[in-house]
């Protein structure tokens, strides 16, 4: 009969034991988090100035938590908190209540939020009489199977989900701005191919045969934000009150997935601002993220997306910021000098980067497009 030999283990030398002894001393996030990166957590959003308050609010929310799960995303929380900060502060008068009145002097809101893990999104457009647009967008994401709700019925959904109170989003300042615009003959509106001449008249308008042309001015900004939490999960979002003196009912690019913002946690995310009526025709944020997937750097991805618009619309005003899932970021702009804010890792303060505009007609060497 074969005898069973006892198993003998060789004693571990002290150098082999030290890593095991030190495991309890390591921060739990480093041990449990395969995505640990010194750039994380990270918040990047469009614009500087008053918009840095949103960067800080989102970043500080991330420093209070180190975990995400399929049921709870710290990154989504941060996007909501950051965008809501701008909504409450009325950043630059272009986000939240009391800004960018339409032709009827009413302020309406657009917002989008997107989860980079599940690829789920929620959005509202033309939201009336409820201030918390980004919060309602998240409720669409979490409490419906839809992606976008609009207008008065979006308002009803908001009230059913505990948002409110219902109130006029115009303020004395926005009404005064609108009335001054009307007294000036409604110059700088978005009407086209109508009579009487929209450059000198407030209407009512009647359509005339199409003559071509586009509106040639931009009167708004947007906060668009991309977040990576400490666990490496990504989210993105956008909030805006749209274009000043827009035709009532107009929806811009802000609540459109792939235009106002976009995120795929396997690759990266993007936030955009600018002439939404043009930008939404190109889905620049979707394009930029797909550019990352093809191996471009964030700056290359952003520049390529902007140049695609410049080919058809040389005067387009745009700004997009792109972040890959390693926390590297870059941006591009056209028609204006753009800026973006970021705060990540152990940074003690938000930093603002200024981006000069690209010009049409330059070579895009990495795409081999030649002259645009």
N, C-alpha and C positions, 0 to 999 in steps of 0.2 A: 504493500500500500504506500502511495506517495505521501510523504509528510508535507504539511503546510508550513512554509517558512514565514516567519514574522517579517513584516515590512519595516524597514529601517529608514528613517529620514535623516539626511545629513543636516547637521546644525547650520543655521544661517549665520553668516558672518555679520558683524555689526553694520557694515556699509549697506547690506541688503535689508537689514531690519529698519534702518532709519526712515526710508520712505513710508513704511507701514506705520511707524510710530508717529509720523508727522501728519498723517491723513486727517485726524480730528482737528488739527490746527488750521487747515485750509478753509477759506470761505466756502460755504456750502454751494454757492452758485458756480464756483470754478469747478468743483468736483462733479456736480450733477449736470452742468451745462456744456455740451460738446461744442456750442457755438461761441464760447467765451472769446471776447475780442476787446482789446483795450479801447476801441472806439465806441463801444456800447455802454450804456444806452445812448441813442443819438436822435436828435430832433433837427430837421431841416425844413425851412419854410420860405415862401416867397416874401420878399421885401425886408427892409430894416426899419429903423425909426420906431414908430409905435407898435409895429408887428413883432418886435423882439419880446414884448411882454407875453405874447402867445408862445414863443419859443421857450422862455423861462418857465412858464406855467406847465407846459407839456413835459419839459425835462425834469422838473422837480417832482412831478407825479410819478415819473419812472424811477427816480431814486428811492421812492418809498416802497417799491416792490421789485422782486427779482425773478418772479415766475410768471409764466403764462400756461394756459391749458386749453384744450379744445373748447371748454365751456367759458373760459374767461381770458381775455386778451388785454394785457397791460398796454400794449401798443394802441389798441382801439381806444382804451380809456384816455391815453395821452393825446391822441388826435382830437377826441371830443373835447377834452379840457382845453387844449390849445386854441382850437377854433372858437369855442365858446367864450374864451377870454377876449378874443378880438370882437366877437359879436356884442358883448356887454360894453366894451370900451369904444365901440364904433370906430375901429381902426381906420384912420385916414378918411372917415366918412363914407367908406366904400364897403364896409362889412357891417352887418347888423342893422338895427332899426334906425330911422331918422336920416337916411342917406339915399342918394341916387333915386330921386322920385321919377316916376314915369310921366308920360304926357298929361295924365290926369292928376298928377301930384301925389300919387300913392306910392309908398315904398313896399316892395315885396321881396322875398328872400329865396335864394337857391342854396342848396347844400348837398354834399355827397360824402359818404364815408365808406371805406373799403377795407376788408380783411385780407391780408396777403397770404394767409395760410389756407383759408377755405375758398378764397376768391369770391366770397359773398359781398354784396354791396347794398346800400340803402341810400335813397336820395329823395329830396323834395324840390319842386320847382314852382315858382310863382306862389310861394306860401304867403298867405295873407293873415294879418292880425294875430300872429303868434311869433314871439321873438326868437325862441330857441331853435333855430333852423337845424343846426348840426345834431342836436339832441333828438329832434323828430326824425332826421335821416337815420340815426342809429336805431330808433324804434322801428322804422321800416325794415331795416336789416334784420333785427332780432325778433320781431313780432309779426312778420308777414312773409309770404313766399315771393313777394314782388321786389322790384329793384327801384321803382320810381313812382311817387305819387305827386299830383299837381293840383294847384289852385285851391278853390274853396273846399274840395273834398279832402285835400291834404290837411287843411285846417281842421276839418271835422275829425279826421283821424288823430291829429295832435291833441285835440280836446278830449277825445275818448281815452287817450293814453296818458292823461294827467298833465299835459302841458297847458300853459296859459298863465295869466288870464288872457282872454281875447281882448285885443286893444288895437287902436289905430297905430300903425308903425311909423307914420309921419310925425314929425316934430314941428315946432314953430319955425325952426331954422330951415328945415327941408321945404316947408310950404312957402316960406319967403323966397327961397332960391327958385322954386318952381314958378311963382308968380312973377318974379323978375325976368325969368326966361320968357314967359309969355308976353310980357310987356315989350320985350325986345324982338318980338316977331317970331318967336320959337326958332331962332337961328341955331343951327347945329342939331337937327333932329335926324331921325332915321328913315324918314319917308323918301320914296324914290318912285319916279314915273307916275306922279300924281299932279293934279292941279287943284287949287292955285299953287304957285311956286312955293315949295316947302321951305325955301331959304328966306322967305320974307313973310310968310303967312302961317297962321296956326290952324288953318282949315276952317270948316270940314273939307276933307280931301275927296277927290274923285279920281279913279285910275285912268291913265292915258296909255297909249301904246308904248311898249317897252323901248327905252332908248339906251339901255345899258348903264354902266357906271356902278360905283359902290360908295357907301358912306365913307368919308375920308377922315374921320376923327375918332378919338378914343377918349372916354371920360371916366374910366373906372379902373380900379385895381381889385385884387382878390387875394385872400389868404388861401394858399394851398400848402399842405404839410405832409411830410413823409416821416415816419417814426420807425425806429428799430428798438425794441426793448432789450433788457439785459439778457434774455434768453434767445435773442436772435429773431423773434417774431416781428413781422412788419405790418404796418397799416398806413393808410393815406386818407386824406380828406380835403375838402374844399368848402369855403363858405363865402358868400358874396351877396350884395343887394343889387348886383347887375349894373347895366349901363344907365347913366343918368339920361332922363327924358326919352327913354325907350318907348316904343309902341306898346301900350298895355297888352299883357299876355305874352310878351317876348320871353323866351328862355335862352340863356346863353350856354357857354360851355361848362360852367361850374358844376352842374349836377350830372353831366354826361360822363359815364365811365370811359376812360381812355383819353378824355380831352382835358377836363379840369384837373383830374388826378387819376393815377392808376398804380397798382402795386401787385407784384407777384413775388412772394417771399423766396421763391427759388432763384430769383434773379435780382430784383430791385424794385424801385418805385420812382415816381415822378409827380411833380406838382407844377401847375401852369397858371399864367395870368396873361391878360392882354385882350386883344380884339376877339372875343369869344365867337362872334358870328362867323369869322373866317376860320378860327382855330378848330372849331368843332368839325369842320369839313375834312380835317387832316388827322384827327385823333393823335396829336403830337405826343402825348404821354404814353399811349400804347406803343407808338412807333419807337419812342426812346427806350422803353423797357425791352422791346424786342431787339433793338440795337445792342443792348447789353448782352442779351442772350447770344447774339452773334459774335461776341467778343470785343465790342468797342468799350473804351473807357467811358465813364460818365460824361466827361466833357465832349468827347467825340459823339456820343449818343445824342446829347442835347443839341449840338451844332447840326448834326444831320437832320434831326427833326425840324429844326427851325429853317434850315435851307430848303427843305421840301416845300414849306409854305412860301418862302421868298421867291421860288421859281415862278409861282403863279400870282402872288400878291407882293410885289416888291416893296410896298409901303406898309405892310402889316406890322403892327406893334405887338410884340410877344415877348414873353420871358418864361423859360422853363428851367427847373432845377431837377437834377437826376441823381439818385443815390443807388449804388449797388448793394448787395446784401452783405458785403464786407465793411460797409460804412464809408466807402469812398464816394465823394460827391463832386459834381461839376455843374455848370449851367451855360446857357446861351440865350441871346436876346436879339431882337430886331426892332428898329424903329424908335427905340429909346434906350437909355441907360438903365439897366435892371440891377437889382440887388437881392441877395438872399441871406438869411440868417441861419446859423447852426450852433448847436451846443451838444457836446458828447463826451463820453468817457468821464474823466474827472475835471473837466473844464469848470472854472469858477465863474465864468461869465459867457454870455452869448457873443459870438463874433459875426460881423456883417461883411460879406464879400460883394464888391461892385463888379458888374459885368458890362463891358462896352458892347454896343450893338454890332452884329454882323452886317455886312453889306452885300447886296445882291451883285452878281457878276463875278464873284471870286471862284477860283477852282476849289473843288472838293476832292482833294487828292486821294483820300482813302476810299472814296466811293467811285473815283474815276468818272465823274459826271462831266468834267470839262466846264465850260461856261454855263452859268445858270441863266 
